[in-house]
Amino acid sequence: MSKPRLRFKEFNGEWDSIPLGKITETITSGSRDWAQYYSKDGSKFIRMTNLSRDGINLKLDDLKFVNVKSNSTDGNRTSLIHGDILISITAELGKIGWIHPGFGEAFINQHTALVRINKAKANSKYVAYLLSTPKLNKQINRKNDAGAKSGLNLPTIKSIKILLPELNEQTKIANFLTAVDEKITQLTQKFDLLAQYKKGVMQQIFSQELRFKDDGQDFPDWEEKSMGELCSTFKSGSGITSEKIYEQGVYPVFGGNGLRGYTATFTHDGFYVLIGRQGALCGNINRSYGKAYISEHAIAVQANENSDTEWLAQKLELLKLNRLSESSAQPGLAVNKLIKLQLIAPTKPEQTKIANFLTAIDDKINNAQAQLAAVKQYKQGLLQQMFV
């Protein structure tokens, strides 16, 4: 018997600890050999990749379909209905999914358990949210029945202890968290749309399909130039050992993948574009402002007086420089070859207009990303406080 830290004021009773199997109509798992039914369309086929560890909504960007009917031998036991809870029971234990209304005919395979809640005993969406909390996720993973090879059997799932308030409180909690999830979905869509918009407009700008004006007049034609002709600085940073990099410090340390930590000295002062030089993420683009230590794993780039550094950053992001990597075992970019890379470049005034335009979009993307991160963090706090 327990109570949560955060609660709706109209409820005050204790929560009961109950095995999951006591509130279900059925707990089962899917069958094998579904590959024979794969098709381009038909019924949805939910796999572990469609389940989530940070929520209950299914991830449908990698959805497969099967051509099988629910009254068939393989489908009659694993056909999903609204309110069903899905739990991954092999490999990545404890990923969760919840079947929304109007989802349509769908099936699962042997890697996923189907938990169907008795509506008179519990709210299935509440139970799904509860199972998605870090606390319950850890509990599920500790119940590994297969030793070194992760796996859960159905009796173990039935034995999972959950804390239940009265049904009305379950419903109110589920509805409240649903509203938070809807906000997360809206912000995710906003972020995705802004990112797609920027991608499209960048392609138009750098292909010269979209041009800016100089007080109503056309800017001069773009000219082919090497990176060396556009830059005053194009050089790898300096070596630094991990012992000199700290979680807190005066000056940021940038490596090939971005911020590594902080240190007591700096190597560069000003605005630099940073190109990752080594590793799987070589060619990625970061920026450094003010005093910073740039390590040997990044190439520090700064435009000369006839070019704009932010324009270079935007252009280099579009180029996806990792395609120029010289090794598959240990990908890497050579400074002496990159500096000869040919670009079609406008004059500096047009570069600056392009950079300002794209930076304004970046600000909107970053703002949407920050809002999304804040709401996700808010939700995590709710999950910790609204459940026991």
C-alpha positions, 0 to 999 in steps of 0.5 A, a space after each residue: 500500500 503506497 501513495 505517489 508524491 504528485 497527485 490529483 487533489 480529489 484522490 487520497 486512498 492508498 494504492 494496491 500492489 497487484 500482479 499484472 496477471 490479476 487484471 488481464 483477460 489474456 497474456 500471450 505472445 506472437 507466433 513464428 515464421 511471419 516472413 512468409 506473409 510479408 507484403 507491400 500492404 495489408 495488415 500492420 505487423 508490429 515488431 520490437 523496432 516499433 516499440 519504445 523505451 521512452 513512451 507508449 506510442 508505437 514508432 511506425 516509420 519502419 512499419 512492415 505489413 503482412 497478408 494474413 487474416 485474423 481468423 487464420 491459424 497464425 493470426 487468431 491468437 495475435 490479432 491486436 485490438 484497441 487498448 492492447 499493451 505490447 512488451 518486447 520479451 527477447 533481446 531488448 526487454 521491456 520496450 512498450 507499445 499501446 494500441 490506439 483506437 482505429 489502429 486497424 488490423 495488426 499482428 505480432 511475432 514471438 518476440 513480443 508479448 500481448 497484454 490485454 487488460 480487463 477493462 473492469 479492473 484497470 485502465 490499459 493506458 494507465 498500465 502502459 504508462 506505468 510499465 514505461 516508467 524507468 522504475 518498472 523498466 528496470 524491474 522487467 529487465 531484472 526478470 530475465 529468464 534466459 540468462 545470457 540471452 535475454 528473454 521473458 516467459 509469460 508466467 514471469 510477465 504475469 507476476 510483474 507487480 504493479 501499483 494501482 489506484 482506483 479506476 477513476 484515478 487511473 483514467 485521470 492520470 492516463 488522460 493527463 499524460 496523453 495530453 503531455 504526449 500530444 504536446 510532444 507530438 506537436 513539437 516533434 512535428 514542428 521540429 521535423 517540418 522546420 528541418 525539412 523546410 531548411 533542407 529544401 530551401 538549402 538545396 534551392 539556394 545552393 543550386 542557385 534556383 533561389 537567389 537573393 537581391 542586392 537592393 533590388 538588383 541581381 548579385 554577380 554570378 557565382 564563381 568556382 573557388 577552392 576552399 583554400 581561396 575562401 579561407 584564411 584558416 584551414 588547419 587541424 587543432 592541437 593535441 590534448 590528453 583526456 587528463 586535461 579535459 574536465 566536466 567544468 572549466 574555463 574554456 570549451 574543448 572541441 573534438 571531431 564530434 563537438 564539445 568534449 569538455 573544458 580545460 584551462 587553456 585555449 588555442 583559438 579565439 573567434 568564430 570557427 567552423 569545425 570539421 570532424 576529421 576522424 572516426 565514424 562521424 568524420 565530416 560533421 560540422 560544429 561551430 566554435 565561438 570565442 576562446 576555445 581549445 580545438 583538438 587535433 580531431 577537428 579541422 578549424 576553418 575560418 573564412 578570409 576577408 572576402 568570404 563569410 564563415 557562417 556561409 561556409 558552415 552552411 555550405 559544408 553541412 550540405 556537402 556531407 563531407 564524410 563521403 570523402 572519407 579515405 578509409 572504411 576501417 578508420 574513416 578520416 579526412 585529409 586536410 591537404 585534400 579538403 583545402 583543394 575542394 572546389 565550391 561554387 561561391 557567390 560574392 561575400 554580400 550574397 554569402 552574408 544574406 544567405 547565412 543570415 537567412 539560414 541562421 534565422 531558420 536554425 534559430 527556429 529549429 533550435 527553439 523547437 528542439 529546446 521546447 521539445 526537450 523541456 516537455 520531455 524532461 517535464 514528462 519524465 518528472 511526472 512519471 517519477 512523481 505520479 507513479 509510486 
